[in-house]
Amino acid sequence: MRRREAEHPFYRPLWIRGCMTGVLVVWTALEWANDAPFWGIMTSAAAVWAIWTFFLAYDPNAAGKPAGAEADASGEGTAATDTETSEGK
């Protein structure tokens, strides 16, 4: 999942992010309890990724905004064309 997909408005409510992460943590515990180290490692990685993405690096203010919304509002990040020079104005 790309970073922009993790900022989809669906993930904005805390309870959705908590439920998704909780399911992964429970699934991880079940895999380790059933002596399945391969799947335990795989689900552990998914759970760590979910914790990082949905809680540590999550920006609730960015959820629901289109990509580049800040750059368009401030005028930064847009390339000047040949007709948009300071000398020609």
C-alpha positions in Angstrom: 0.0 0.0 0.0 1.4 3.3 -1.0 1.4 6.1 1.5 -1.4 8.0 -0.3 -3.6 4.9 0.0 -3.0 4.8 3.8 -4.3 8.3 4.0 -7.7 7.4 2.4 -10.6 8.9 4.3 -11.8 5.4 5.1 -8.9 5.1 7.6 -9.6 8.4 9.3 -11.7 7.0 12.2 -9.4 5.6 15.0 -11.7 2.6 15.6 -11.2 1.4 12.0 -7.4 1.6 12.3 -7.6 0.0 15.7 -9.7 -2.9 14.6 -7.6 -3.6 11.5 -4.4 -3.6 13.6 -6.0 -5.6 16.4 -7.1 -8.3 13.9 -3.5 -8.6 12.7 -2.1 -8.8 16.3 -4.6 -11.5 17.2 -3.8 -13.4 14.0 -0.1 -13.1 14.7 -0.6 -14.5 18.2 -2.6 -17.4 16.8 0.1 -18.3 14.3 2.8 -18.3 16.9 0.6 -20.3 19.3 0.0 -22.9 16.6 3.8 -23.4 16.0 3.7 -21.8 12.5 6.9 -19.7 12.4 6.7 -18.8 8.7 3.2 -17.4 9.0 4.1 -16.0 12.4 6.8 -13.9 10.9 4.6 -12.9 8.0 1.8 -11.7 10.2 4.2 -10.1 12.6 5.6 -8.0 9.8 2.1 -7.0 8.7 1.1 -6.1 12.3 4.3 -4.0 12.7 3.6 -2.3 9.4 0.0 -1.5 10.5 1.1 -0.1 13.8 3.7 2.1 12.0 1.3 3.2 9.2 -1.9 3.7 11.1 -0.6 5.1 14.4 3.0 6.3 14.3 3.3 7.9 10.9 -0.4 8.6 10.3 -1.3 12.2 9.6 -5.1 12.7 10.2 -4.9 16.1 8.6 -3.7 14.6 5.3 -6.6 12.1 5.2 -9.1 13.0 2.5 -7.0 15.7 0.9 -6.0 15.3 -2.7 -2.3 14.8 -3.4 -0.5 18.1 -3.8 -3.2 20.2 -2.2 -0.7 22.1 0.0 1.5 22.9 -3.0 -1.4 24.2 -5.1 -2.7 26.4 -2.3 0.7 28.1 -1.6 1.8 28.3 -5.2 4.9 26.3 -4.5 5.8 23.1 -6.4 4.4 24.3 -9.7 6.8 24.7 -12.6 7.0 28.0 -14.4 6.4 27.9 -18.1 8.3 29.9 -20.7 5.7 32.6 -20.6 5.8 33.0 -16.8 9.1 34.7 -16.2 9.8 37.7 -14.0 11.4 39.6 -16.8 8.5 39.4 -19.1 6.0 41.0 -16.8 
